[in-house]
Amino acid sequence: MVRYLAYAEPNTLERILSALDWTPEEFSQATGLDLPLVYRPSGEPREDVVWLPVVASGTAGRPWPEAGVLPVPKELVRPGSMLIRVEGDSMDTGDEDGLRDGDLVLVDQNLRDLRPGKVYALEILGDGIAIKRAKKTKRGWVFASDNPAGPILEPDEVSVLGEVYRKISIREVK
């Protein structure tokens, strides 16, 4: 199973660094861990954003460690949030509500219980990440694409990573 970085409690890193009397650079050097979650790349603290790693691309994307981190407004981040880049058009409905190739989605890893109509980040067992909508059928749960041409996944093919609760779209103005 793939492990993902997630944002924990606000100010946790600051408290740890203060207790150790370390700078972020000293912490990174001592632990071998990168500290992109709270500090700007310059090392200056910011109060208005949380730096979340982009952990994967989905649909059927592989973990995406080279993607780095992006600033997300603090009020949008929940404990357990992770950021995934949407890849492909399987969730593109053709309107502004759809998830398009290149959108980013915030996923709450604490919300794994399925609810009809909600969108989830899924680990396709042995084959990467997918973003799909949960649907309850007579036979049980399935995970479907919003685009009718997209695939449908069965529960035994996936592990639920969490519920998608917000998208971040960056579109070209025409």
PEDA-V124887 format. One record per residue. PSI is psi in whole degrees, -180 to 180 (* if undefined). NEAR is the number of other ideal C-beta (glycine too) atoms within 10 Angstrom. D_FIRST is the distance of its C-alpha to the first C-alpha in Angstrom with 1 decimal. Layout:
BEGIN
((PSI;NEAR;D_FIRST) (PSI;NEAR;D_FIRST))
END
This chain:
BEGIN
((140;7;0.0) (139;12;3.8) (143;7;6.5) (145;20;9.7) (144;17;13.3) (154;21;15.4) (132;24;19.1) (-137;12;20.3) (145;8;24.0) (144;14;26.8) (2;10;28.7) (-47;13;26.2) (-43;18;26.1) (-40;13;29.9) (-41;11;30.4) (-48;11;28.4) (-40;17;30.2) (-44;10;33.5) (-37;8;33.0) (-13;11;32.3) (46;7;35.0) (154;15;32.7) (165;13;32.5) (-37;17;29.1) (-41;11;29.8) (-40;12;30.4) (-47;17;27.2) (-43;14;25.2) (-42;11;27.2) (-35;10;26.8) (-18;10;23.1) (9;7;21.9) (139;10;20.3) (147;14;21.4) (67;17;23.1) (-4;19;23.1) (-27;17;22.6) (-30;19;26.2) (146;19;28.4) (159;13;29.8) (-27;9;29.4) (-12;6;32.9) (-6;10;31.9) (135;7;34.1) (150;10;32.8) (138;13;32.7) (-20;7;33.2) (-10;8;32.7) (162;16;29.3) (133;21;25.8) (105;20;24.0) (137;22;20.5) (143;20;18.2) (111;19;17.4) (-19;23;13.6) (169;26;13.4) (146;22;15.8) (130;29;15.6) (133;23;16.8) (31;17;14.4) (159;19;14.2) (160;13;12.0) (147;17;11.1) (63;19;14.7) (-25;12;15.3) (-3;6;18.9) (-21;16;19.8) (-153;12;20.9) (156;19;21.8) (146;16;24.2) (132;13;26.6) (131;19;26.2) (132;10;29.1) (-38;13;28.5) (-13;9;29.7) (-13;14;26.8) (132;22;24.0) (158;17;22.7) (132;13;20.8) (7;15;17.1) (145;21;17.9) (159;22;16.0) (128;26;17.6) (138;27;16.6) (129;21;19.1) (135;26;20.1) (126;21;20.6) (-177;20;23.0) (15;18;25.4) (-20;22;23.8) (12;26;24.2) (115;18;27.5) (-5;14;30.3) (-4;10;33.1) (180;6;34.0) (-20;9;33.1) (-20;8;30.7) (162;16;28.4) (119;26;25.3) (161;16;26.4) (127;14;25.0) (-17;13;24.6) (156;19;24.5) (142;20;22.1) (140;22;20.6) (132;22;20.0) (129;28;17.3) (106;20;17.7) (-13;18;14.4) (-11;13;16.9) (91;17;18.0) (-11;13;15.7) (130;9;18.7) (138;15;19.8) (132;10;23.3) (135;10;25.2) (-10;8;25.7) (154;14;23.1) (138;19;20.7) (149;21;16.9) (131;27;14.0) (141;24;11.6) (115;20;8.4) (118;19;10.0) (115;11;8.0) (9;6;8.3) (25;12;10.6) (-157;19;10.0) (144;27;11.3) (152;28;14.4) (119;31;17.0) (162;26;18.9) (133;19;21.4) (132;20;21.1) (137;15;24.2) (122;12;25.6) (178;10;27.4) (-31;4;29.6) (-16;7;26.9) (-160;9;24.2) (146;14;21.7) (161;16;20.9) (116;23;19.4) (154;17;22.1) (150;22;23.1) (-29;18;26.2) (121;16;27.7) (-24;8;29.1) (-9;8;28.3) (168;18;24.5) (162;15;22.1) (133;13;21.3) (144;19;18.0) (152;11;17.8) (-32;14;15.7) (-5;6;14.4) (-10;17;13.0) (163;19;10.9) (130;13;9.0) (122;19;11.4) (-32;25;10.6) (171;23;14.3) (135;20;17.8) (125;23;19.5) (-8;15;22.7) (146;14;24.4) (152;18;24.8) (114;15;26.4) (136;13;28.5) (107;7;30.3) (149;9;33.1) (135;4;36.0) (128;3;39.3) (*;3;41.7))
END
